[in-house]
Each structure stands twice: as C-alpha cells, then as structure tokens.
Amino acid sequence: MKSMALAMLEGGLSTDRIRKDGLQALLQLAIDAEHLDNLRVPGVSRDRLPVFAGGLSILIALFDLFDIQKCQS
C-alpha cells in the first residue's frame, strides 16, 4: 500500500490518500504501457513493478467490492 500511495503522490494523483480514481489512473498507465518492460511508475523501482502490478489489481478489486473511494495509507 505504501508503494501505491507513493506512486500516487509522485505521479500527482493524490496528496495523502489512496484514491479509487488514482488507482484507475495507475491501471490506465499500466494498460497504456502494454508490457511490463514498458511500464514506468513514479516512485516505484523497476524490480518492484511485477509486485506492484499484482497489488494494484488486488486493491482495485477491494475498492470495487467494498465501494471504497479513498483510504489512508
């Protein structure tokens, strides 16, 4: 979760919380990259990207399932 918050902060998607719209923006960034080798996420090192992508998927699913809009990291 810290990586998500840092990515949102450094990417200008949020100032202090993990937000649903920020998660969707990160998802779109991943989709646009088309491959993990092309993915660049602010605040996330290249060696953490495979874990980051899985964590992003899980967080989006949880936010959708429980209708969460934002949470404190």
MODELLER restraints for C-alpha pairs under 7 A, 6 or more apart:
rsr = mdl.restraints
at = mdl.atoms
rsr.add(forms.Gaussian(group=physical.xy_distance, feature=features.Distance(at['CA:1:A'], at['CA:73:A']), mean=6.25, stdev=0.5))
rsr.add(forms.Gaussian(group=physical.xy_distance, feature=features.Distance(at['CA:2:A'], at['CA:73:A']), mean=6.27, stdev=0.5))
rsr.add(forms.Gaussian(group=physical.xy_distance, feature=features.Distance(at['CA:3:A'], at['CA:44:A']), mean=6.57, stdev=0.5))
rsr.add(forms.Gaussian(group=physical.xy_distance, feature=features.Distance(at['CA:4:A'], at['CA:18:A']), mean=6.89, stdev=0.5))
rsr.add(forms.Gaussian(group=physical.xy_distance, feature=features.Distance(at['CA:5:A'], at['CA:17:A']), mean=6.43, stdev=0.5))
rsr.add(forms.Gaussian(group=physical.xy_distance, feature=features.Distance(at['CA:5:A'], at['CA:18:A']), mean=5.49, stdev=0.5))
rsr.add(forms.Gaussian(group=physical.xy_distance, feature=features.Distance(at['CA:5:A'], at['CA:73:A']), mean=6.29, stdev=0.5))
rsr.add(forms.Gaussian(group=physical.xy_distance, feature=features.Distance(at['CA:6:A'], at['CA:43:A']), mean=5.77, stdev=0.5))
rsr.add(forms.Gaussian(group=physical.xy_distance, feature=features.Distance(at['CA:7:A'], at['CA:41:A']), mean=6.37, stdev=0.5))
rsr.add(forms.Gaussian(group=physical.xy_distance, feature=features.Distance(at['CA:7:A'], at['CA:42:A']), mean=5.15, stdev=0.5))
rsr.add(forms.Gaussian(group=physical.xy_distance, feature=features.Distance(at['CA:7:A'], at['CA:43:A']), mean=5.04, stdev=0.5))
rsr.add(forms.Gaussian(group=physical.xy_distance, feature=features.Distance(at['CA:7:A'], at['CA:44:A']), mean=6.52, stdev=0.5))
rsr.add(forms.Gaussian(group=physical.xy_distance, feature=features.Distance(at['CA:8:A'], at['CA:14:A']), mean=5.28, stdev=0.5))
rsr.add(forms.Gaussian(group=physical.xy_distance, feature=features.Distance(at['CA:8:A'], at['CA:22:A']), mean=6.39, stdev=0.5))
rsr.add(forms.Gaussian(group=physical.xy_distance, feature=features.Distance(at['CA:9:A'], at['CA:15:A']), mean=5.47, stdev=0.5))
rsr.add(forms.Gaussian(group=physical.xy_distance, feature=features.Distance(at['CA:10:A'], at['CA:42:A']), mean=5.58, stdev=0.5))
rsr.add(forms.Gaussian(group=physical.xy_distance, feature=features.Distance(at['CA:10:A'], at['CA:43:A']), mean=6.06, stdev=0.5))
rsr.add(forms.Gaussian(group=physical.xy_distance, feature=features.Distance(at['CA:11:A'], at['CA:42:A']), mean=5.59, stdev=0.5))
rsr.add(forms.Gaussian(group=physical.xy_distance, feature=features.Distance(at['CA:13:A'], at['CA:22:A']), mean=5.43, stdev=0.5))
rsr.add(forms.Gaussian(group=physical.xy_distance, feature=features.Distance(at['CA:14:A'], at['CA:22:A']), mean=6.87, stdev=0.5))
rsr.add(forms.Gaussian(group=physical.xy_distance, feature=features.Distance(at['CA:17:A'], at['CA:70:A']), mean=6.35, stdev=0.5))
rsr.add(forms.Gaussian(group=physical.xy_distance, feature=features.Distance(at['CA:17:A'], at['CA:71:A']), mean=5.65, stdev=0.5))
rsr.add(forms.Gaussian(group=physical.xy_distance, feature=features.Distance(at['CA:17:A'], at['CA:72:A']), mean=4.85, stdev=0.5))
rsr.add(forms.Gaussian(group=physical.xy_distance, feature=features.Distance(at['CA:17:A'], at['CA:73:A']), mean=5.91, stdev=0.5))
rsr.add(forms.Gaussian(group=physical.xy_distance, feature=features.Distance(at['CA:18:A'], at['CA:70:A']), mean=5.46, stdev=0.5))
rsr.add(forms.Gaussian(group=physical.xy_distance, feature=features.Distance(at['CA:18:A'], at['CA:71:A']), mean=5.34, stdev=0.5))
rsr.add(forms.Gaussian(group=physical.xy_distance, feature=features.Distance(at['CA:18:A'], at['CA:72:A']), mean=6.28, stdev=0.5))
rsr.add(forms.Gaussian(group=physical.xy_distance, feature=features.Distance(at['CA:18:A'], at['CA:73:A']), mean=6.30, stdev=0.5))
rsr.add(forms.Gaussian(group=physical.xy_distance, feature=features.Distance(at['CA:19:A'], at['CA:69:A']), mean=5.83, stdev=0.5))
rsr.add(forms.Gaussian(group=physical.xy_distance, feature=features.Distance(at['CA:19:A'], at['CA:70:A']), mean=4.18, stdev=0.5))
rsr.add(forms.Gaussian(group=physical.xy_distance, feature=features.Distance(at['CA:19:A'], at['CA:71:A']), mean=6.58, stdev=0.5))
rsr.add(forms.Gaussian(group=physical.xy_distance, feature=features.Distance(at['CA:20:A'], at['CA:63:A']), mean=6.73, stdev=0.5))
rsr.add(forms.Gaussian(group=physical.xy_distance, feature=features.Distance(at['CA:20:A'], at['CA:69:A']), mean=5.06, stdev=0.5))
rsr.add(forms.Gaussian(group=physical.xy_distance, feature=features.Distance(at['CA:20:A'], at['CA:70:A']), mean=5.92, stdev=0.5))
rsr.add(forms.Gaussian(group=physical.xy_distance, feature=features.Distance(at['CA:23:A'], at['CA:60:A']), mean=6.52, stdev=0.5))
rsr.add(forms.Gaussian(group=physical.xy_distance, feature=features.Distance(at['CA:30:A'], at['CA:39:A']), mean=6.10, stdev=0.5))
rsr.add(forms.Gaussian(group=physical.xy_distance, feature=features.Distance(at['CA:33:A'], at['CA:39:A']), mean=5.09, stdev=0.5))
rsr.add(forms.Gaussian(group=physical.xy_distance, feature=features.Distance(at['CA:63:A'], at['CA:69:A']), mean=6.83, stdev=0.5))
